Amino acid sequence: MRLAANLTLLFTEAPALRRPALAAQAGFDGVEVLFPYDHAIAEWQDALGDLPVALINTPPGDWAAGERGWAAVPGAETRFRDDFRRAVDHALGLKAGLIHVMSGIASGPEAEATLLRNLDWAAGQAGSVGLVIEPLNPIDMPGYFLNDFAQTARLLAQFDPSTVGLQVDLWHVWRLGRCFADVWRDFGPLARHIQIAGRDGRHEPDAGSAAELANLQGFSGWIAAEYIPSGPTSENLGWMDTVRGR
């Protein structure tokens, strides 16, 4: 099992470029960074050293204004392509294995057609970097285009699974009212990246998270800790041994 620390949410008591060292000291095997765009690629390279980067996201736009990416937003194709090229540059510079393509706030058949066209274009631009898409729950992410695993799987069926795959987040599974065992049975073969948290407030992964991960079979990708720490990150990492079955 390869555990990655989400540096956007974890170790926030330190500046962003100090967090890779803290993650390595804590025993994480790698990291993910949702939005690495506030720092130059060279700065991240110095901060990361040899620490692997599992995943980054495409730029979301103005998060505070409610923007959540552009891949499924009709009329925003130019913005999507510009931002995607930026994501590829960062992914290659950071040696990130995956880019999570954010669909954005949209709905309806035109949005679906836009997403399919943009993903097809992006897959041809990504080179050695894999792409993933993820259904997000409408409680935390109202209006986000992808909000259902069956919907996401139907779209993924249009692509070679080696180029575009599924990202699965335990928190979103639960908030969608789904059982992880059922989701994994039905959609696990599509998964390339997993994110974990605890059920209570999206804090540290707990025994329930560990029990869910026991359902994994044949998964060799990264499992990323994407949660809101209940206190200083380094003081609440006992869950790592639980998840690893120690």
C-alpha positions as a Markdown table, in Angstrom:
| # | Residue | x | y | z |
|---|---|---|---|---|
| 1 | Met | 0.0 | 0.0 | 0.0 |
| 2 | Arg | 1.4 | 3.4 | -1.0 |
| 3 | Leu | 0.1 | 6.3 | 1.1 |
| 4 | Ala | 0.2 | 9.9 | -0.2 |
| 5 | Ala | -0.3 | 13.0 | 1.9 |
| 6 | Asn | -2.6 | 15.6 | 0.4 |
| 7 | Leu | -0.4 | 18.7 | 0.9 |
| 8 | Thr | -3.3 | 21.1 | 0.3 |
| 9 | Leu | -5.1 | 19.9 | 3.4 |
| 10 | Leu | -2.4 | 18.3 | 5.6 |
| 11 | Phe | 0.5 | 20.0 | 7.3 |
| 12 | Thr | -1.1 | 23.4 | 6.8 |
| 13 | Glu | 0.6 | 24.6 | 10.0 |
| 14 | Ala | 3.7 | 25.0 | 7.7 |
| 15 | Pro | 4.1 | 26.9 | 4.4 |
| 16 | Ala | 3.3 | 24.8 | 1.3 |
| 17 | Leu | 6.9 | 24.3 | 0.3 |
| 18 | Arg | 7.8 | 22.9 | 3.7 |
| 19 | Arg | 5.1 | 20.3 | 3.7 |
| 20 | Pro | 6.8 | 17.7 | 1.5 |
| 21 | Ala | 9.6 | 17.3 | 4.0 |
| 22 | Leu | 7.1 | 17.0 | 6.8 |
| 23 | Ala | 5.2 | 14.3 | 4.9 |
| 24 | Ala | 8.3 | 12.4 | 4.3 |
| 25 | Gln | 9.3 | 12.6 | 8.0 |
| 26 | Ala | 5.8 | 11.4 | 8.9 |
| 27 | Gly | 6.3 | 8.2 | 6.9 |
| 28 | Phe | 4.2 | 9.0 | 3.8 |
| 29 | Asp | 5.4 | 7.3 | 0.6 |
| 30 | Gly | 4.5 | 10.3 | -1.6 |
| 31 | Val | 2.2 | 13.3 | -1.9 |
| 32 | Glu | -0.6 | 14.8 | -3.9 |
| 33 | Val | -1.1 | 18.6 | -4.4 |
| 34 | Leu | -4.6 | 19.7 | -5.5 |
| 35 | Phe | -3.5 | 23.1 | -6.9 |
| 36 | Pro | 0.3 | 23.5 | -7.1 |
| 37 | Tyr | 0.0 | 26.7 | -9.2 |
| 38 | Asp | 0.9 | 29.3 | -6.6 |
| 39 | His | 4.6 | 28.3 | -6.7 |
| 40 | Ala | 7.0 | 27.9 | -9.6 |
| 41 | Ile | 7.8 | 24.4 | -10.8 |
| 42 | Ala | 11.4 | 24.8 | -9.8 |
| 43 | Glu | 10.4 | 25.7 | -6.3 |
| 44 | Trp | 8.3 | 22.5 | -6.0 |
| 45 | Gln | 11.1 | 20.5 | -7.4 |
| 46 | Asp | 13.5 | 21.7 | -4.7 |
| 47 | Ala | 10.9 | 21.2 | -2.0 |
| 48 | Leu | 10.0 | 17.7 | -3.2 |
| 49 | Gly | 13.4 | 16.2 | -3.7 |
| 50 | Asp | 12.9 | 12.6 | -4.5 |
| 51 | Leu | 9.4 | 12.4 | -3.0 |
| 52 | Pro | 6.9 | 11.1 | -5.6 |
| 53 | Val | 3.8 | 13.2 | -6.6 |
| 54 | Ala | 0.8 | 11.0 | -7.2 |
| 55 | Leu | -1.7 | 13.5 | -8.5 |
| 56 | Ile | -2.5 | 17.2 | -9.2 |
| 57 | Asn | -5.8 | 18.8 | -10.2 |
| 58 | Thr | -6.5 | 21.0 | -13.2 |
| 59 | Pro | -6.8 | 24.7 | -12.2 |
| 60 | Pro | -10.3 | 25.3 | -10.8 |
| 61 | Gly | -10.6 | 29.0 | -11.6 |
| 62 | Asp | -11.8 | 31.3 | -8.8 |
| 63 | Trp | -12.7 | 28.8 | -6.1 |
| 64 | Ala | -14.1 | 31.5 | -3.8 |
| 65 | Ala | -16.5 | 32.6 | -6.5 |
| 66 | Gly | -17.7 | 29.0 | -7.0 |
| 67 | Glu | -15.7 | 28.0 | -10.0 |
| 68 | Arg | -14.7 | 24.3 | -10.1 |
| 69 | Gly | -13.0 | 23.8 | -13.4 |
| 70 | Trp | -14.1 | 23.9 | -17.0 |
| 71 | Ala | -14.0 | 20.5 | -18.7 |
| 72 | Ala | -17.8 | 20.1 | -18.9 |
| 73 | Val | -18.7 | 23.8 | -19.2 |
| 74 | Pro | -20.1 | 24.7 | -22.7 |
| 75 | Gly | -18.4 | 27.7 | -24.1 |
| 76 | Ala | -15.3 | 27.5 | -21.8 |
| 77 | Glu | -13.3 | 25.2 | -24.1 |
| 78 | Thr | -10.5 | 27.8 | -24.7 |
| 79 | Arg | -10.2 | 28.3 | -20.9 |
| 80 | Phe | -10.1 | 24.6 | -20.3 |
| 81 | Arg | -7.4 | 24.0 | -22.9 |
| 82 | Asp | -5.2 | 26.8 | -21.6 |
| 83 | Asp | -5.6 | 25.6 | -18.0 |
| 84 | Phe | -5.0 | 22.0 | -19.0 |
| 85 | Arg | -1.7 | 22.9 | -20.8 |
| 86 | Arg | -0.7 | 24.5 | -17.5 |
| 87 | Ala | -1.6 | 21.4 | -15.6 |
| 88 | Val | 0.5 | 19.2 | -17.9 |
| 89 | Asp | 3.5 | 21.5 | -17.5 |
| 90 | His | 3.3 | 21.2 | -13.8 |
| 91 | Ala | 2.6 | 17.5 | -13.8 |
| 92 | Leu | 5.6 | 16.8 | -16.0 |
| 93 | Gly | 7.8 | 19.2 | -13.9 |
| 94 | Leu | 6.7 | 17.6 | -10.7 |
| 95 | Lys | 6.7 | 14.1 | -12.2 |
| 96 | Ala | 3.1 | 13.6 | -11.2 |
| 97 | Gly | 1.6 | 10.4 | -12.4 |
| 98 | Leu | -2.0 | 11.7 | -12.7 |
| 99 | Ile | -4.0 | 14.8 | -13.4 |
| 100 | His | -7.6 | 15.0 | -12.0 |
| 101 | Val | -9.6 | 16.8 | -14.7 |
| 102 | Met | -12.2 | 18.9 | -12.9 |
| 103 | Ser | -15.5 | 19.0 | -14.7 |
| 104 | Gly | -16.9 | 22.2 | -13.3 |
| 105 | Ile | -20.4 | 23.4 | -12.6 |
| 106 | Ala | -22.7 | 22.3 | -15.5 |
| 107 | Ser | -25.6 | 20.1 | -16.4 |
| 108 | Gly | -27.4 | 18.5 | -19.3 |
| 109 | Pro | -26.6 | 16.8 | -22.6 |
| 110 | Glu | -24.5 | 19.7 | -23.9 |
| 111 | Ala | -22.3 | 19.6 | -20.8 |
| 112 | Glu | -21.8 | 15.9 | -21.3 |
| 113 | Ala | -20.8 | 16.3 | -24.9 |
| 114 | Thr | -18.4 | 19.1 | -24.0 |
| 115 | Leu | -16.8 | 17.0 | -21.3 |
| 116 | Leu | -16.3 | 14.1 | -23.8 |
| 117 | Arg | -14.8 | 16.3 | -26.4 |
| 118 | Asn | -12.5 | 18.0 | -23.9 |
| 119 | Leu | -11.3 | 14.7 | -22.4 |
| 120 | Asp | -10.6 | 13.3 | -25.8 |
| 121 | Trp | -8.5 | 16.4 | -26.6 |
| 122 | Ala | -6.8 | 16.3 | -23.2 |
| 123 | Ala | -5.9 | 12.6 | -23.5 |
| 124 | Gly | -4.1 | 13.4 | -26.7 |
| 125 | Gln | -2.1 | 16.2 | -25.0 |
| 126 | Ala | -1.2 | 14.5 | -21.7 |
| 127 | Gly | 1.7 | 12.4 | -23.0 |
| 128 | Ser | 3.0 | 10.1 | -20.2 |
| 129 | Val | 0.6 | 11.6 | -17.6 |
| 130 | Gly | -2.6 | 9.7 | -16.9 |
| 131 | Leu | -6.0 | 11.4 | -16.4 |
| 132 | Val | -8.8 | 10.7 | -13.9 |
| 133 | Ile | -12.2 | 12.1 | -13.4 |
| 134 | Glu | -14.2 | 11.9 | -10.1 |
| 135 | Pro | -17.9 | 12.0 | -9.0 |
| 136 | Leu | -18.3 | 14.6 | -6.2 |
| 137 | Asn | -21.2 | 14.7 | -3.8 |
| 138 | Pro | -23.8 | 17.5 | -4.4 |
| 139 | Ile | -23.9 | 18.3 | -0.7 |
| 140 | Asp | -20.3 | 19.6 | -0.6 |
| 141 | Met | -20.1 | 20.4 | -4.3 |
| 142 | Pro | -23.5 | 21.6 | -5.5 |
| 143 | Gly | -23.9 | 21.8 | -9.3 |
| 144 | Tyr | -20.8 | 19.8 | -10.1 |
| 145 | Phe | -21.4 | 17.9 | -13.3 |
| 146 | Leu | -20.1 | 14.5 | -12.2 |
| 147 | Asn | -22.1 | 13.4 | -9.2 |
| 148 | Asp | -22.8 | 9.7 | -9.7 |
| 149 | Phe | -20.5 | 6.7 | -10.2 |
| 150 | Ala | -22.7 | 5.1 | -12.9 |
| 151 | Gln | -22.7 | 8.3 | -14.9 |
| 152 | Thr | -18.9 | 8.6 | -14.6 |
| 153 | Ala | -18.4 | 5.0 | -15.6 |
| 154 | Arg | -20.6 | 5.4 | -18.7 |
| 155 | Leu | -18.4 | 8.3 | -19.8 |
| 156 | Leu | -15.2 | 6.4 | -19.1 |
| 157 | Ala | -16.4 | 3.6 | -21.4 |
| 158 | Gln | -15.7 | 6.0 | -24.3 |
| 159 | Phe | -11.9 | 6.0 | -23.5 |
| 160 | Asp | -9.0 | 3.7 | -23.3 |
| 161 | Pro | -8.7 | 2.9 | -19.5 |
| 162 | Ser | -4.9 | 3.4 | -19.7 |
| 163 | Thr | -5.5 | 7.1 | -20.6 |
| 164 | Val | -8.6 | 8.2 | -18.6 |
| 165 | Gly | -9.6 | 6.4 | -15.4 |
| 166 | Leu | -11.7 | 6.8 | -12.2 |
| 167 | Gln | -10.7 | 8.6 | -9.0 |
| 168 | Val | -12.6 | 7.3 | -5.9 |
| 169 | Asp | -12.8 | 9.3 | -2.7 |
| 170 | Leu | -14.3 | 7.5 | 0.4 |
| 171 | Trp | -15.8 | 10.7 | 1.7 |
| 172 | His | -17.7 | 11.3 | -1.5 |
| 173 | Val | -18.8 | 7.7 | -1.7 |
| 174 | Trp | -20.3 | 8.0 | 1.8 |
| 175 | Arg | -21.9 | 11.4 | 1.1 |
| 176 | Leu | -23.5 | 10.0 | -2.0 |
| 177 | Gly | -25.1 | 7.4 | 0.3 |
| 178 | Arg | -23.1 | 4.6 | -1.2 |
| 179 | Cys | -21.4 | 1.6 | 0.3 |
| 180 | Phe | -17.7 | 1.4 | -0.7 |
| 181 | Ala | -17.8 | -2.4 | -1.1 |
| 182 | Asp | -20.6 | -2.0 | -3.7 |
| 183 | Val | -18.9 | 0.8 | -5.5 |
| 184 | Trp | -15.6 | -1.1 | -5.6 |
| 185 | Arg | -17.4 | -4.2 | -6.9 |
| 186 | Asp | -19.1 | -2.3 | -9.7 |
| 187 | Phe | -16.4 | 0.2 | -10.6 |
| 188 | Gly | -13.1 | -0.8 | -9.0 |
| 189 | Pro | -11.6 | -2.0 | -12.3 |
| 190 | Leu | -11.8 | 1.6 | -13.5 |
| 191 | Ala | -10.1 | 3.1 | -10.5 |
| 192 | Arg | -6.6 | 4.6 | -10.7 |
| 193 | His | -6.5 | 6.7 | -7.6 |
| 194 | Ile | -8.2 | 6.5 | -4.2 |
| 195 | Gln | -8.6 | 9.2 | -1.5 |
| 196 | Ile | -9.5 | 8.5 | 2.1 |
| 197 | Ala | -10.8 | 10.3 | 5.2 |
| 198 | Gly | -12.9 | 9.5 | 8.2 |
| 199 | Arg | -16.7 | 9.5 | 8.3 |
| 200 | Asp | -16.9 | 12.0 | 11.1 |
| 201 | Gly | -16.4 | 15.4 | 9.8 |
| 202 | Arg | -13.9 | 14.3 | 7.1 |
| 203 | His | -11.2 | 14.2 | 9.7 |
| 204 | Glu | -8.5 | 11.5 | 10.1 |
| 205 | Pro | -9.2 | 8.1 | 8.5 |
| 206 | Asp | -10.5 | 5.7 | 11.1 |
| 207 | Ala | -11.2 | 2.0 | 11.7 |
| 208 | Gly | -14.1 | 2.4 | 9.3 |
| 209 | Ser | -11.8 | 3.6 | 6.6 |
| 210 | Ala | -9.4 | 0.7 | 7.2 |
| 211 | Ala | -12.3 | -1.7 | 7.0 |
| 212 | Glu | -13.4 | -0.2 | 3.7 |
| 213 | Leu | -9.8 | -0.5 | 2.3 |
| 214 | Ala | -9.9 | -4.2 | 3.2 |
| 215 | Asn | -12.2 | -4.6 | 0.2 |
| 216 | Leu | -9.4 | -3.6 | -2.2 |
| 217 | Gln | -8.3 | -6.3 | -4.5 |
| 218 | Gly | -5.7 | -5.9 | -7.2 |
| 219 | Phe | -5.3 | -2.2 | -6.8 |
| 220 | Ser | -1.8 | -0.9 | -7.2 |
| 221 | Gly | -2.3 | 2.8 | -7.4 |
| 222 | Trp | -1.9 | 5.5 | -4.7 |
| 223 | Ile | -4.1 | 5.9 | -1.7 |
| 224 | Ala | -4.1 | 9.5 | -0.7 |
| 225 | Ala | -5.0 | 11.0 | 2.7 |
| 226 | Glu | -7.4 | 13.8 | 1.8 |
| 227 | Tyr | -8.9 | 15.0 | 5.0 |
| 228 | Ile | -9.3 | 17.9 | 7.3 |
| 229 | Pro | -6.9 | 17.4 | 10.3 |
| 230 | Ser | -8.6 | 17.7 | 13.7 |
| 231 | Gly | -5.4 | 19.2 | 15.1 |
| 232 | Pro | -1.8 | 19.5 | 14.1 |
| 233 | Thr | -1.3 | 17.0 | 11.4 |
| 234 | Ser | 1.8 | 15.4 | 12.8 |
| 235 | Glu | 0.2 | 14.8 | 16.2 |
| 236 | Asn | -2.7 | 12.7 | 14.7 |
| 237 | Leu | -1.2 | 10.2 | 12.4 |
| 238 | Gly | -1.8 | 7.0 | 14.3 |
| 239 | Trp | -4.4 | 6.1 | 11.7 |
| 240 | Met | -1.6 | 5.3 | 9.3 |
| 241 | Asp | -0.7 | 2.1 | 11.1 |
| 242 | Thr | -4.4 | 1.1 | 11.3 |
| 243 | Val | -4.9 | 1.6 | 7.6 |
| 244 | Arg | -1.8 | -0.3 | 6.8 |
| 245 | Gly | -3.0 | -3.2 | 9.1 |
| 246 | Arg | -0.1 | -3.0 | 11.6 |
